[in-house]
């Protein structure tokens, strides 16, 4: 009886997987093939988002790398008054995709996925695909254009449409890095037969 109880507990814990629990980043974030070899669930999730929303896996990977470095429960840093008094986080961004509370709520309503979680890679990639698909439809930004998709993701679509990113040289630099990483990831995934 005791053995059956232990087995039942192990099976229960194992069934609670699906992206939850292991929030640590994989090793070697500069190698897409290594990332998906360590975390096959990542590739399955990104391929599902690509099929549903048309956003290439490499664009999703590069954006998630920039947003959270593949840390599932990533949050923005705390802010401090007078350098010592904690006054909350910089924003409500959370999870792999660093989705803000308001945008996440919009996603939940739009898709009807009431149980979706920002710290689940399947939901995070679906959210990112949903957002980037909306950007392509409303602003005409190609889903393969990692730099401009990232700028619209970071600034919000209305901010991007106003050109709020154009005066932020640091952000334009980051978007360029996201583009370079997407190109690198695509070449790597093609080379290891995962594209």
VODREN-919364 format. One line per field, with one value per residue (C-alpha): residue in one letter; x negated, y negated, z negated; residue number from 1. Coordinates in steps of 0.02 Angstrom, whole numbers, plus 50000, padded with zeros to 5 digits. Layout:
! residues N
residu: [a_...];
px: [X_...];
py: [Y_...];
pz: [Z_...];
num: [NUM_...];
//
This chain:
! residues 195
residu: [x_x_x_x_x_x_x_x_x_x_x_x_x_x_x_x_x_x_x_x_x_x_x_x_x_x_x_x_x_x_x_x_x_x_x_x_x_x_x_x_x_x_x_x_x_x_x_x_x_x_x_x_x_x_x_x_x_x_x_x_x_x_x_x_x_x_x_x_x_x_x_x_x_x_x_x_x_x_x_x_x_x_x_x_x_x_x_x_x_x_x_x_x_x_x_x_x_x_x_x_x_x_x_x_x_x_x_x_x_x_x_x_x_x_x_x_x_x_x_x_x_x_x_x_x_x_x_x_x_x_x_x_x_x_x_x_x_x_x_x_x_x_x_x_x_x_x_x_x_x_x_x_x_x_x_x_x_x_x_x_x_x_x_x_x_x_x_x_x_x_x_x_x_x_x_x_x_x_x_x_x_x_x_x_x_x_x_x_x_x_x_x_x_x_x];
px: [50000_49859_49776_49938_49955_49778_49809_49972_49883_49744_49872_49971_49818_49764_49935_49925_49788_49813_49698_49734_49606_49441_49423_49233_49157_49081_48893_48807_48936_48835_48874_49054_49022_48955_49105_49233_49133_49138_49320_49416_49577_49513_49502_49672_49750_49667_49713_49894_49892_49812_49950_50088_50023_49890_49748_49585_49507_49343_49435_49523_49360_49265_49404_49418_49229_49235_49385_49345_49190_49309_49341_49522_49560_49459_49516_49456_49341_49406_49402_49340_49375_49221_49125_49186_49377_49460_49606_49653_49593_49555_49706_49827_49728_49714_49663_49574_49654_49652_49836_49911_50068_50181_50119_50130_50311_50347_50270_50374_50535_50490_50443_50559_50411_50460_50337_50185_50031_49887_49763_49819_49716_49867_49972_49828_49786_49970_49985_49833_49901_50070_49990_49875_50017_50116_49967_49953_50139_50154_49984_49927_49767_49710_49715_49538_49474_49405_49339_49500_49611_49504_49518_49708_49708_49602_49685_49861_49944_50004_49833_49752_49877_49835_49649_49609_49463_49377_49303_49241_49072_49045_49208_49167_49003_49094_49214_49064_48995_49163_49158_48980_49025_49178_49069_48941_49073_49154_48987_48950_49123_49105_48932_48993_49153_49271_49331];
py: [50000_49881_49913_49872_49710_49658_49703_49604_49450_49463_49479_49331_49220_49275_49239_49059_49024_48936_48790_48758_48788_48783_48596_48593_48543_48679_48676_48601_48472_48431_48603_48633_48818_48837_48743_48854_49012_48968_48911_49003_48926_48755_48809_48895_48737_48622_48733_48734_48543_48534_48645_48545_48367_48377_48306_48398_48499_48401_48235_48303_48373_48211_48109_48225_48220_48030_48023_48157_48255_48406_48388_48440_48337_48183_48017_47839_47776_47691_47502_47414_47241_47156_47308_47418_47417_47545_47467_47608_47674_47572_47649_47795_47890_48074_48241_48298_48164_48026_47993_47847_47877_47774_47851_48025_47993_47935_48097_48204_48118_48124_48309_48374_48459_48421_48546_48483_48438_48324_48446_48588_48592_48649_48503_48378_48423_48423_48249_48189_48260_48179_48011_48015_48072_47921_47809_47878_47852_47677_47603_47704_47765_47931_48076_48119_47943_47978_47802_47707_47840_47821_47631_47642_47773_47665_47498_47562_47545_47367_47313_47394_47311_47142_47177_47176_47294_47177_47066_47214_47259_47391_47477_47472_47556_47691_47720_47741_47872_47963_47965_48033_48167_48219_48239_48338_48449_48482_48536_48648_48729_48761_48838_48960_49004_48918_48774];
pz: [50000_49955_50125_50216_50120_50167_50348_50349_50279_50409_50549_50482_50475_50650_50722_50663_50791_50958_50931_50748_50613_50707_50733_50747_50913_51020_51044_51197_51249_51405_51478_51532_51560_51384_51312_51398_51360_51174_51179_51316_51248_51303_51485_51480_51407_51534_51681_51621_51611_51783_51856_51770_51793_51930_51824_51862_51721_51733_51710_51556_51485_51511_51431_51281_51262_51255_51140_51010_51062_51059_50871_50848_50694_50741_50668_50686_50548_50392_50382_50226_50156_50087_50144_50000_49981_50096_50191_50310_50476_50630_50718_50711_50844_50800_50874_51030_51139_51006_51044_50949_50845_50959_51122_51047_50997_51174_51240_51121_51175_51359_51361_51225_51141_50962_50886_50982_50878_50920_50842_50958_51118_51221_51165_51174_51354_51403_51326_51421_51584_51551_51516_51667_51780_51721_51757_51933_51963_51887_51931_52080_51995_52069_51947_52002_51961_51788_51759_51795_51716_51559_51564_51575_51438_51323_51357_51385_51554_51526_51466_51616_51733_51654_51680_51494_51527_51650_51514_51411_51485_51351_51399_51584_51540_51441_51587_51702_51582_51582_51773_51775_51648_51749_51905_51803_51724_51894_51969_51819_51821_52008_51983_51849_51941_51817_51927];
num: [1_2_3_4_5_6_7_8_9_10_11_12_13_14_15_16_17_18_19_20_21_22_23_24_25_26_27_28_29_30_31_32_33_34_35_36_37_38_39_40_41_42_43_44_45_46_47_48_49_50_51_52_53_54_55_56_57_58_59_60_61_62_63_64_65_66_67_68_69_70_71_72_73_74_75_76_77_78_79_80_81_82_83_84_85_86_87_88_89_90_91_92_93_94_95_96_97_98_99_100_101_102_103_104_105_106_107_108_109_110_111_112_113_114_115_116_117_118_119_120_121_122_123_124_125_126_127_128_129_130_131_132_133_134_135_136_137_138_139_140_141_142_143_144_145_146_147_148_149_150_151_152_153_154_155_156_157_158_159_160_161_162_163_164_165_166_167_168_169_170_171_172_173_174_175_176_177_178_179_180_181_182_183_184_185_186_187_188_189_190_191_192_193_194_195];
//
